[in-house]
Structure formats: C-alpha cells, structure tokens
Amino acid sequence: MRKRERENPCGVCGHYHKYEEGEVCGVCGHRIPATSEKTSVQVSAFPSEILPEFLYLGSYDNASRSELLKTQGISRVLNTVPACQNLYKNSFTYHCLQDDKTLPFDNAIQFLEQCERDKARVLVHCMSGKNRSPAIVIAYLMKSKGWRLAQSYQWVKERRPSVELSEASCSLSFLHGFGSACNLSTF
C-alpha cells in the first residue's frame, strides 16, 4: 500500500499497512492481533531500550530483523538461547551463551561490560524476550548499578511490560543465587 493511500502509519512499526485489520506488514512482517486475540501487553517490532543508546532487550523475532536493528544503531547481539541461529554474522558481532540449562551470568556480563566500554549498542535476546534475556539484563543491572533484584526487575518491566520471570522457569531462582554470590541484596 502506498503512503498517500493511508494517512496514519502503524503505531508499532511505522510502516503503512492495514494494521487495524490485522494485515501483515509487507516491510517488516509484523501484525497486530485481531481484537479477539489482543492481550493487555502490546508487542512491538522493535526491541525495548533498557539503558539509553546502549542496552536493548528483545525476542528472536526482534533479532531476526536486521534492518530494524541497524536503524537503532545496534551492532552487537547477545543470544541467550543456544538453539537460536545467529542470522547475520556479517552484519553484527554475536556472543552466544552455550549453556541451555543454567544462565551463565558472568559470561554474559563480561560481554555486556565490553560492549559498554566500546560504546556499542547491544541487543540481548531469547526466544520471546520474556524470561532468559530479561534475567541476563536484570543481572547486569544488579552488578553494574549495584541495584537490588526488585529495583532491577521493576526498571526492566517498566521498559518491557511483557517480561515474565518465574520460579518455575528457574530464571528468578538463578537471579536470587546471582545476587547472593555477588553479595547483593535481592529485595
């Protein structure tokens, strides 16, 4: 659809398509769910900016959109799920966490600290951007800012409302253990 045929661009991706009707965007491929499918949390085609001009949190879907990452200036990607492919090895610097059963916080934090020293923008992602990658970002905030778990979680949740850490998924218990190991108060 040409721009002049439609006055309002999509509120999620900024492209022109019939987003109210659930039409898939021809440019970036996202769609807004039909009214019966809508949830209380709006999902964006863009990753969530956690720390300005540095740290972004997202899903595999976000990581698979190289043009959107480039428009945000992201040059590095921290992949927290070994099963996820690193799709654009010629365009981005990837760091993939190898352990699928635990969350290697120290390994991830070293990579993020290097990105910060290099003033490079980095996307941290897992499959849905709700559990593993937020846990890594929260651990980074706890270590780099000296924040408690509750404060770090709230910071991330305000910027990415779809975050769902739980004891059942182990991410929350790993964070409690990480906070204790770093002599940080968790709550």
C-alpha positions in Angstrom: 0.0 0.0 0.0 1.4 3.4 -0.9 1.8 6.1 1.7 -0.7 8.5 0.2 -3.4 5.9 0.3 -3.2 5.8 4.1 -2.8 8.8 6.4 -1.7 7.0 9.6 1.3 4.7 9.8 1.2 1.7 12.0 1.8 2.6 15.6 4.1 -0.4 16.2 6.4 -0.4 13.2 5.7 3.0 11.5 5.1 1.4 8.1 1.9 1.8 6.1 -0.4 -1.2 6.1 -3.9 -2.1 7.3 -2.8 -2.8 10.8 -6.2 -2.3 12.4 -7.5 -5.2 10.3 -4.6 -7.5 11.4 -2.8 -7.2 8.0 0.8 -8.4 8.0 3.2 -5.6 7.3 4.9 -6.1 3.9 8.1 -4.4 5.1 8.9 -5.9 8.5 6.4 -8.8 8.7 4.6 -8.0 12.0 0.9 -7.8 12.5 -1.3 -6.6 15.3 -3.6 -9.4 16.6 -7.3 -9.2 15.7 -9.4 -7.8 18.6 -10.3 -11.3 19.8 -6.6 -12.2 20.1 -5.4 -9.0 21.7 -3.7 -9.2 25.1 -3.1 -6.4 27.6 0.5 -6.2 26.5 1.3 -4.7 23.1 4.2 -6.4 21.3 6.4 -4.1 19.2 8.5 -5.0 16.2 11.3 -3.1 17.9 13.4 -4.3 20.9 12.9 -2.4 24.2 15.6 0.2 25.1 16.7 -0.6 28.7 19.6 1.8 29.0 19.7 4.7 26.6 21.9 4.3 23.5 23.4 1.1 24.9 21.3 -1.9 26.2 18.3 -3.3 24.3 16.1 -6.3 25.2 14.1 -8.4 22.8 13.0 -11.6 21.2 14.3 -13.8 18.5 11.8 -12.1 16.2 13.4 -8.7 17.0 16.9 -10.2 16.4 15.8 -11.6 13.0 15.0 -8.1 11.7 18.5 -6.8 10.7 17.2 -3.5 9.2 15.3 -2.6 12.3 18.4 -3.3 14.5 20.6 -1.2 12.2 18.1 1.7 12.3 18.6 1.6 16.1 22.3 1.5 15.8 22.6 -1.9 17.3 25.9 -3.6 16.3 26.2 -6.5 18.8 23.8 -9.3 19.8 23.9 -11.4 22.9 22.0 -14.6 22.1 20.9 -16.3 25.4 19.4 -19.5 23.6 21.9 -21.8 22.0 19.1 -23.2 19.7 18.6 -19.8 18.1 20.6 -19.2 15.0 22.8 -16.1 14.7 21.3 -14.9 11.4 23.5 -12.0 10.3 27.1 -12.9 11.2 28.5 -10.5 8.6 26.4 -7.5 10.0 26.6 -8.0 13.7 29.0 -9.2 16.4 27.4 -12.1 18.2 28.0 -13.7 21.6 26.0 -16.8 22.2 25.6 -18.3 25.7 26.3 -22.1 25.3 24.5 -23.5 28.4 20.8 -24.1 27.9 20.2 -25.4 31.4 21.6 -22.5 33.5 22.1 -18.9 32.9 25.9 -18.1 32.8 25.6 -14.5 34.2 29.3 -13.9 34.5 29.9 -14.8 30.8 27.1 -12.5 29.7 28.0 -9.6 31.9 31.6 -9.7 30.7 30.3 -9.4 27.1 28.0 -6.5 28.1 30.7 -4.7 30.0 32.9 -4.9 26.9 30.1 -3.5 24.8 29.7 -0.7 27.2 33.4 0.1 27.2 33.3 0.1 23.4 30.2 2.3 23.4 28.5 -0.3 21.2 24.7 -0.8 21.3 23.7 -4.4 22.1 20.6 -6.5 21.9 20.1 -9.2 24.4 17.5 -11.7 23.2 15.9 -15.1 23.9 13.0 -16.7 22.0 10.2 -14.5 23.4 12.1 -11.8 25.3 10.2 -12.6 28.4 12.4 -14.8 30.6 16.0 -15.7 29.8 17.2 -12.4 28.2 15.4 -10.3 30.9 17.1 -12.3 33.6 20.5 -11.6 32.0 19.7 -7.9 31.7 18.5 -7.8 35.3 21.7 -9.4 36.5 23.7 -6.9 34.5 21.8 -4.0 36.2 22.3 -5.5 39.6 26.1 -5.8 39.0 26.8 -2.6 37.1 24.4 -0.3 39.0 24.5 -2.1 42.4 20.7 -2.3 42.4 18.7 -4.8 44.2 16.8 -7.5 42.3 13.4 -5.8 42.9 14.7 -2.4 41.6 16.3 -4.0 38.6 13.2 -6.1 37.8 11.0 -3.0 38.0 13.3 -1.0 35.8 13.2 -3.7 33.1 9.4 -4.4 33.5 8.6 -0.7 33.0 10.5 -0.7 29.7 9.4 -4.2 28.6 6.0 -5.0 30.1 5.9 -8.5 28.6 8.7 -9.7 31.0 7.5 -12.8 32.9 10.2 -14.1 35.3 9.1 -17.1 37.4 10.4 -19.6 39.8 9.1 -22.4 37.6 11.3 -21.2 34.7 14.3 -21.0 37.0 15.3 -17.5 35.9 14.1 -16.0 39.2 15.9 -18.5 41.3 19.1 -18.1 39.3 18.8 -14.3 39.9 18.4 -14.9 43.7 21.6 -17.1 43.6 23.4 -14.5 41.5 22.6 -11.7 43.9 23.8 -13.8 46.8 27.1 -14.7 45.0 27.8 -11.0 44.3 26.9 -10.0 47.9 24.0 -8.0 46.6 20.7 -7.8 48.4 18.0 -9.3 46.3 15.0 -7.5 47.7 
